[in-house]
Amino acid sequence: QVQLVESGGGTVQAGGSLRLSCAATGSILDYDAVAWFRQAPGKEREGISCINWSEGNTFYTDSVKGRFAISRDTSKDTVYLQMNNLKPEDTGLYYCAADWTGEACSSEYLGKANEYDYWGQGTQVTVSS
């Protein structure tokens, strides 16, 4: 009954910035963590960042660490991914996913896709060189 909707994707030049949003809508069940995944055509979906507000943890993969920042609003209805210094290799379809228990996200761990319970529809990010 939890539904997530991503927005904020678009086309940007290398070195530019975008902010993605993940909004919960029509939600009844609560959850403790949200992750961002991305997938390029022909590639596997990979997790890049997550936030666990129950534990106060965030995680970033090495490929985005220092460039991306994940956050949430006070109401817990929306999670953001601020993406700076974008590179062409960041191009892909970006998804947010929610983990009910929060166990799939810690300061040192981002769980696999099948550890997350709810998914958005994805938003496209294209970075040109």
Buried (B, 14 or more C-beta within 10 A) or exposed (E): EBBBBBBBBEEBEEEBEBBBBBBBEEBEEEBBBBBBBBBEEEEEBBBBBBBBBBBEBBBBBEEBEEBBBBEBEEEBEBBBBBBBEBBEEBBBBBBBBBBBEBBBBBEEBBBEBEBBBBBBEBBEBBBEE
